[in-house]
Amino acid sequence: MSRLMASVDDRIKSTIEGAPVVLFMKGTRDLPQCGFSAQVVQVLDSLGADYTTVNVLNDPEVRDGIKAYSRWPTIPQLYVRGEFVGGCDIVRELYANGELEQKLGVASKPVAVPRVRISEQASQAFREAIENEDEYVRLEVSGQYEHGLSIGPKQPGDIEVSGGSLTILVGRSSAARAEGVSIDYIDTPSGPAFKIENPNEPPHVRSLSAMELKAKLDAGDKLELIDVRTPEEREIASIEGARLLDDSLLQELSRADKDTTLVFHCHHGSRSQSAAEQFVAQGFRSVYNLTGGIDAWALDVDPDVSRY
């Protein structure tokens, strides 16, 4: 073993022996830089565990060295009292069957069964998709509130949730984030699709297609359609009802109710995405960005709008 490798191993060993629980991860506890690291942080935080983190992105030697040290090819890696526990999948499995609490030495917390509403249309679509008696619909909600629906057998730690006429499964780590979720099955311009609404989800910019915007306008939905392009671009092409984001409109929006629905558009969608994010940061809770911008509107909705 080279002197350099020995030095890295010594540093890693010292870190592992210096704290009861150590997580080697990408990013920090407050700001994970990969989805797998984020999942392990969420599990440990949900258990109230006291643990130390090592950001391998700050130290390439440790990032490579920890893989050799544990003989495990991926990151994150969790150590408890000097023992290598595993990566993301193993941590989630141990958490699901209740073994992780025992390893960490923390008290097991009861998990409340979330309330989930499933429309009859969604229930029927799920029933048609289930092929075997031992299969269930599973709902997962990540820490970033990404929602996943899948079909498969029951797994250790799964919570059975009655959503009306159908029973579904919710992963233990998703239970709190799934509270109050509603699942519907609706017609969209691209065909039938599941629609999930989660009251716990923090505000973020939502994407809106040109056809979806047209449907909202045709239905008379109350919204502010905001054009963030230059006045010169607006002279070339505009969407009826859209307002230019100038000083006057900025002042008006500063006094607006934070529940006001805002839809932003630009030429192709990039500038309006940035503008929309600024208004989310200001506390607006219903903010959309027109995917593809006015160019998509001209292609999909109104061919009379000039393209440039």
URBEL-V716418 format. One record per residue. N is the residue number from 0. RES is the residue in one letter. SS is DSSP state (2 for helix, 1 for strand, 0 for the rest). D_CENTER is the distance of its C-alpha to the mean C-alpha in Angstrom with 2 decimals. Layout:
((N,RES,SS,D_CENTER) (N,RES,SS,D_CENTER))
This chain:
((0,M,0,42.74) (1,S,0,42.76) (2,R,2,43.18) (3,L,2,39.86) (4,M,2,37.99) (5,A,2,39.88) (6,S,2,38.82) (7,V,2,35.11) (8,D,2,35.54) (9,D,2,37.39) (10,R,2,34.63) (11,I,2,32.00) (12,K,2,34.40) (13,S,2,35.16) (14,T,2,31.51) (15,I,2,30.96) (16,E,2,34.21) (17,G,0,33.57) (18,A,0,30.85) (19,P,0,30.34) (20,V,1,26.66) (21,V,1,25.34) (22,L,1,22.01) (23,F,1,22.30) (24,M,1,18.93) (25,K,0,17.57) (26,G,1,17.08) (27,T,0,17.75) (28,R,0,16.79) (29,D,0,15.59) (30,L,0,13.93) (31,P,1,13.01) (32,Q,0,13.46) (33,C,0,12.12) (34,G,2,9.50) (35,F,2,12.55) (36,S,2,13.86) (37,A,2,10.80) (38,Q,2,11.12) (39,V,2,14.82) (40,V,2,14.60) (41,Q,2,12.65) (42,V,2,15.42) (43,L,2,18.18) (44,D,2,17.20) (45,S,2,17.01) (46,L,0,20.53) (47,G,0,21.83) (48,A,0,22.98) (49,D,0,24.89) (50,Y,0,24.06) (51,T,1,24.62) (52,T,1,22.32) (53,V,1,23.63) (54,N,1,21.80) (55,V,2,23.22) (56,L,2,22.22) (57,N,2,24.98) (58,D,0,27.58) (59,P,2,27.98) (60,E,2,30.82) (61,V,2,28.77) (62,R,2,25.89) (63,D,2,28.51) (64,G,2,30.73) (65,I,2,28.36) (66,K,2,27.92) (67,A,2,31.72) (68,Y,2,32.21) (69,S,2,30.13) (70,R,0,30.83) (71,W,0,27.14) (72,P,0,25.66) (73,T,0,22.03) (74,I,0,20.13) (75,P,0,18.97) (76,Q,1,22.14) (77,L,1,23.02) (78,Y,1,26.63) (79,V,1,28.20) (80,R,0,31.79) (81,G,0,32.40) (82,E,1,31.20) (83,F,1,28.54) (84,V,1,26.09) (85,G,1,23.78) (86,G,0,20.45) (87,C,2,16.96) (88,D,2,18.12) (89,I,2,21.23) (90,V,2,19.66) (91,R,2,17.36) (92,E,2,20.52) (93,L,2,22.66) (94,Y,2,20.33) (95,A,2,20.29) (96,N,2,24.10) (97,G,0,24.82) (98,E,2,26.43) (99,L,2,24.17) (100,E,2,25.47) (101,Q,2,28.97) (102,K,2,28.43) (103,L,2,27.00) (104,G,0,29.69) (105,V,0,27.54) (106,A,0,28.21) (107,S,0,26.29) (108,K,0,24.39) (109,P,0,24.55) (110,V,0,21.31) (111,A,0,21.56) (112,V,0,21.13) (113,P,0,18.50) (114,R,0,19.82) (115,V,1,18.31) (116,R,1,20.09) (117,I,1,20.57) (118,S,0,22.84) (119,E,2,25.93) (120,Q,2,24.95) (121,A,2,21.70) (122,S,2,23.76) (123,Q,2,26.35) (124,A,2,24.01) (125,F,2,22.63) (126,R,2,26.24) (127,E,2,27.30) (128,A,2,24.69) (129,I,0,25.68) (130,E,0,28.64) (131,N,0,29.73) (132,E,0,30.59) (133,D,0,28.58) (134,E,1,25.29) (135,Y,1,22.63) (136,V,1,19.42) (137,R,1,16.52) (138,L,1,13.32) (139,E,1,10.47) (140,V,1,7.53) (141,S,0,5.65) (142,G,0,6.16) (143,Q,0,3.05) (144,Y,0,3.55) (145,E,0,3.15) (146,H,1,6.90) (147,G,1,9.66) (148,L,1,13.34) (149,S,1,16.13) (150,I,1,19.82) (151,G,1,21.77) (152,P,1,24.05) (153,K,0,23.40) (154,Q,0,22.36) (155,P,0,23.59) (156,G,0,21.83) (157,D,0,20.31) (158,I,1,20.79) (159,E,1,22.55) (160,V,1,21.53) (161,S,1,23.84) (162,G,0,22.19) (163,G,0,25.56) (164,S,0,27.53) (165,L,0,25.05) (166,T,1,23.88) (167,I,1,20.47) (168,L,1,19.01) (169,V,1,16.12) (170,G,0,15.42) (171,R,2,16.79) (172,S,2,13.84) (173,S,2,11.79) (174,A,2,14.85) (175,A,2,14.49) (176,R,2,11.01) (177,A,2,12.53) (178,E,0,15.55) (179,G,0,16.67) (180,V,1,14.38) (181,S,1,16.45) (182,I,1,16.51) (183,D,1,18.93) (184,Y,1,20.41) (185,I,1,21.51) (186,D,1,23.40) (187,T,1,21.82) (188,P,0,23.70) (189,S,0,22.40) (190,G,1,23.45) (191,P,1,22.27) (192,A,1,18.57) (193,F,1,16.50) (194,K,1,14.98) (195,I,1,12.59) (196,E,1,12.85) (197,N,0,11.45) (198,P,0,13.69) (199,N,0,11.77) (200,E,0,8.81) (201,P,0,9.88) (202,P,0,11.45) (203,H,0,10.20) (204,V,1,12.15) (205,R,1,12.06) (206,S,1,14.00) (207,L,1,17.34) (208,S,0,19.85) (209,A,2,23.52) (210,M,2,24.47) (211,E,2,21.91) (212,L,2,23.28) (213,K,2,26.77) (214,A,2,26.11) (215,K,2,25.02) (216,L,2,28.11) (217,D,2,30.38) (218,A,0,29.30) (219,G,0,30.18) (220,D,0,26.79) (221,K,0,27.19) (222,L,0,25.26) (223,E,1,26.04) (224,L,1,25.92) (225,I,1,26.06) (226,D,1,27.46) (227,V,0,26.72) (228,R,0,29.22) (229,T,0,32.71) (230,P,2,35.63) (231,E,2,37.21) (232,E,2,34.35) (233,R,2,34.41) (234,E,2,38.10) (235,I,2,37.36) (236,A,0,34.81) (237,S,0,33.04) (238,I,0,31.28) (239,E,0,33.42) (240,G,0,32.23) (241,A,0,30.04) (242,R,1,31.00) (243,L,1,31.21) (244,L,0,29.25) (245,D,0,32.41) (246,D,2,33.61) (247,S,2,34.72) (248,L,2,31.39) (249,L,2,29.62) (250,Q,2,32.04) (251,E,2,31.56) (252,L,2,27.76) (253,S,2,28.27) (254,R,0,30.07) (255,A,0,27.85) (256,D,0,26.05) (257,K,0,22.38) (258,D,0,21.63) (259,T,0,23.27) (260,T,1,21.35) (261,L,1,21.32) (262,V,1,21.10) (263,F,1,21.67) (264,H,1,23.30) (265,C,0,25.18) (266,H,0,26.86) (267,H,0,24.04) (268,G,0,20.83) (269,S,2,20.36) (270,R,2,22.36) (271,S,2,20.97) (272,Q,2,17.35) (273,S,2,18.62) (274,A,2,20.64) (275,A,2,17.92) (276,E,2,15.78) (277,Q,2,19.02) (278,F,2,19.43) (279,V,2,16.03) (280,A,2,17.23) (281,Q,0,20.43) (282,G,0,18.93) (283,F,0,18.75) (284,R,0,16.33) (285,S,1,16.80) (286,V,1,16.50) (287,Y,1,16.50) (288,N,1,17.42) (289,L,1,19.92) (290,T,0,18.86) (291,G,0,21.95) (292,G,2,23.69) (293,I,2,27.24) (294,D,2,28.03) (295,A,2,25.84) (296,W,2,27.53) (297,A,2,30.88) (298,L,2,30.12) (299,D,2,28.55) (300,V,0,30.06) (301,D,0,33.08) (302,P,0,35.19) (303,D,0,37.50) (304,V,0,35.03) (305,S,0,36.14) (306,R,0,34.04) (307,Y,0,34.56))
